[in-house]
């Protein structure tokens, strides 16, 4: 029996019409970069892509894609507050994603490049917080690789007048109790400060201090899902170089730390009923715009089978409509996440075996 004409036309698109395909990933932050700098970068990218296409393809195949690309670049949004852009152009499609993520620059004319591959192009700065706690002061650093920046410093003031006169008799007769109350309040204040920072930067936290202080902090913190390591020791007079040396072991094993951090987030989100597990549930959640963070095993996508033709307009028998392009279910999900302003992270293979290999964290 002959195959339907529509199937033959789809196969022709997949094997011939889809090529060449251009993918461009660029840092693009008009808020922090001069327009002249952005224009110069875009001009260089255009010239580079044009040269690559003409070298690999005939003019008949290359020029339609070049014209499409120039049109896309000419209409970029210079008022965006995003950090990067990802552009996909072929004879059939032209897509632009504005990403709230720092990306590594990459230009490719490989038609096999998928939207999910963007995750591998994220700049991994090994960003983290270091919270140093003692019984009389605290310091908070924001780290990026081996660079540290002090963001907050506090000192415990004994018998602070803000404690109120109602506690004066406690101080007179039970000074140890008063000191304990002050310390507990102090640690609570530090935890509140940490919560404020984590609202802006959801990063792994390393808590450093004596065993006694860390044990007490563990009991009161409301940020346990962000704390990946409690490091015991005396860091009262630790310098920046000392802290860099302490952190070296953990930064050298960053993917292990990151797996632990993301699993903490997943387990906490499950308790808060903000978790969709498995590809099907994650896709359903994105249809309701419940997309905050997608986490998946690194090689999960490679186990998926044949690609499918996707048509966002749902028009029948319109196989040459530019909205048609080839991708699998996972790529469709990643695209939706990026379109909704969410983020995507990888974890090691097998880490999410109890969660269907893919999870979606829904926003609060």
Residue pairs with C-beta under 8 A, 6 or more apart in sequence:
6 317
6 319
9 319
10 309
10 319
13 92
13 309
13 319
13 320
13 324
13 326
14 307
14 309
14 326
17 91
17 92
17 320
18 90
18 91
18 92
18 111
18 325
18 326
19 57
19 61
19 90
19 91
19 111
20 53
20 56
20 57
20 61
20 62
20 65
20 90
20 91
20 109
20 111
21 65
21 88
21 89
21 90
21 109
21 110
21 111
21 113
22 49
22 53
22 65
22 69
22 87
22 88
22 89
22 90
22 107
22 108
22 109
23 86
23 87
23 88
23 106
23 107
23 108
23 109
23 110
23 113
24 45
24 49
24 69
24 85
24 86
24 87
24 106
24 107
24 108
25 84
25 85
25 86
25 87
25 103
25 104
25 105
25 106
25 107
25 118
25 121
26 41
26 45
26 84
26 85
26 87
26 103
26 105
27 33
27 83
27 84
27 102
27 103
27 105
28 38
28 76
28 80
28 82
28 83
28 84
28 85
28 98
29 82
29 83
29 84
30 38
30 78
30 79
30 80
31 81
35 78
38 78
42 73
42 76
45 73
45 107
46 69
46 70
46 73
48 107
49 66
49 69
49 107
49 109
50 62
50 66
52 107
52 109
53 62
53 65
53 66
53 109
54 62
56 62
56 109
61 91
64 91
65 89
65 90
65 91
68 89
68 91
68 94
69 87
69 89
69 94
71 94
72 87
72 89
72 94
72 96
73 87
76 85
76 96
77 98
80 98
82 98
82 99
82 100
83 99
83 100
83 101
83 102
83 103
84 98
84 99
84 101
84 102
84 103
85 96
85 97
85 98
85 99
86 96
86 97
86 99
86 103
86 115
86 118
86 338
87 94
87 95
87 96
87 97
88 94
88 95
88 113
88 115
89 95
90 111
90 325
92 320
92 322
92 324
92 325
93 322
93 323
93 324
93 325
94 322
97 115
97 118
97 335
97 338
97 339
99 118
99 338
100 341
100 343
101 122
101 123
101 343
102 122
102 123
102 125
103 118
103 121
103 122
103 123
104 121
104 122
104 123
106 121
114 301
114 327
114 328
114 331
115 327
115 331
115 334
115 335
115 338
116 301
116 330
116 331
116 334
116 344
118 334
118 338
118 344
119 334
119 344
119 345
119 346
120 346
124 254
125 144
125 145
126 143
126 144
126 145
126 251
126 254
127 142
127 143
127 144
127 201
127 203
128 142
128 143
128 203
128 204
128 205
128 206
128 247
129 140
129 141
129 142
129 143
129 194
129 197
129 198
129 201
129 203
129 204
129 205
129 206
129 226
130 140
130 141
130 143
130 148
130 205
130 206
130 208
130 243
130 247
131 138
131 139
131 140
131 190
131 194
131 205
131 206
131 207
131 208
132 138
132 139
132 140
132 141
132 208
132 209
132 235
132 238
133 187
133 190
133 207
133 208
133 209
133 213
133 214
133 217
134 209
134 210
134 213
134 235
134 236
135 156
135 183
135 210
135 212
135 213
136 155
136 156
137 153
137 154
137 155
137 156
137 236
138 152
138 153
138 154
138 186
138 190
139 150
139 152
139 153
139 154
140 150
140 151
140 152
140 153
140 190
140 193
140 194
140 197
141 148
141 149
141 150
141 151
141 243
142 148
142 149
142 151
142 197
142 201
142 203
143 149
143 247
145 251
146 244
146 247
146 248
146 251
148 240
148 243
148 244
151 197
152 193
152 197
154 186
154 189
154 190
154 193
156 182
156 183
156 186
158 179
158 182
159 171
159 178
159 182
160 182
163 181
163 182
167 178
167 181
170 177
170 178
170 181
171 178
183 216
184 216
184 220
187 213
187 216
187 217
187 220
188 220
190 217
191 217
191 220
191 221
191 222
191 223
194 205
194 221
194 223
194 226
195 222
195 223
198 205
198 223
198 226
202 226
202 265
203 226
204 226
204 227
204 228
204 257
204 258
204 260
204 261
205 223
205 226
205 227
205 228
206 227
206 228
206 229
206 231
206 247
206 250
207 214
207 217
207 227
207 229
207 230
207 231
208 231
208 233
208 235
208 238
208 243
208 246
209 217
209 232
209 233
209 235
210 232
210 233
210 234
211 232
214 230
214 232
218 224
218 230
221 227
224 264
224 268
225 264
225 265
225 267
225 268
226 261
226 264
226 265
227 264
228 257
228 260
228 261
228 264
229 250
229 257
231 246
233 246
235 242
235 243
235 246
238 246
250 257
255 348
258 345
258 347
259 347
259 348
259 351
262 295
262 345
262 347
263 347
263 351
265 293
265 295
265 361
266 275
266 295
266 352
266 355
266 359
266 361
269 275
269 361
269 362
274 361
274 362
274 363
274 364
275 355
275 359
275 360
275 361
275 362
276 282
276 284
276 285
276 290
276 359
276 360
276 362
277 355
277 356
277 358
277 359
278 355
278 356
278 357
278 358
278 359
279 329
279 330
279 333
279 356
279 357
279 358
281 356
281 360
282 294
282 333
282 358
282 359
282 360
283 329
283 332
283 333
283 336
285 291
285 360
285 362
286 333
286 336
286 337
286 340
286 360
289 340
290 360
290 362
290 363
291 336
291 337
291 340
291 341
291 342
291 360
291 362
291 363
292 342
292 343
292 360
292 361
292 362
292 363
293 342
293 343
293 344
293 345
293 360
293 361
294 333
294 334
294 337
294 342
294 343
294 344
294 345
294 358
294 359
294 360
294 361
295 344
295 345
295 346
295 347
295 352
295 358
295 359
295 360
295 361
296 330
296 344
296 345
296 346
296 347
296 352
296 357
296 358
296 359
297 346
297 347
297 348
297 349
297 350
297 351
297 352
297 357
297 358
298 346
298 347
298 348
298 349
299 349
300 330
300 349
300 357
300 358
301 328
301 330
301 331
304 328
304 329
304 330
305 328
306 328
307 326
307 327
307 328
308 326
308 327
308 328
308 329
309 319
309 324
309 325
309 326
310 324
310 325
310 326
310 327
310 332
311 318
311 321
311 323
311 324
312 323
313 321
313 323
315 321
318 324
327 335
330 358
333 358
334 344
337 343
337 344
337 360
338 344
352 358
352 359
